Amino acid sequence: MDPEIFTSGSRSCRAAKKVCMSCPVRAECLKEALEFEAEPGSVRHGVWGGLTAHERTQLFGEPGGVAAHDDDRCAETHAS
């Protein structure tokens, strides 16, 4: 598996999310991203725990007070 599918800007956001759906540590991964993003000025880019930074912002608020706009190239996943 190519780890680049998990990075923001990758054309493979759907592939990354598909991997996440069957991952046994998905919840822990998402928790780690949210804990990191709770720090002021911190944003964890890419797909973590099955969600893009944009989706995490929509669900949990702006991480550390910083808006996550890094997923523009993954826009097709936002409507899914």
ABEGO torsion letter per residue (X at the ends): XBAAAABBGBAAAAAAAAAAAABAAAAAAAAAAAAAAABBGBBBBEBBGGBBAAAAAAAAEBBGGBBBAAAAAAAAAAAX
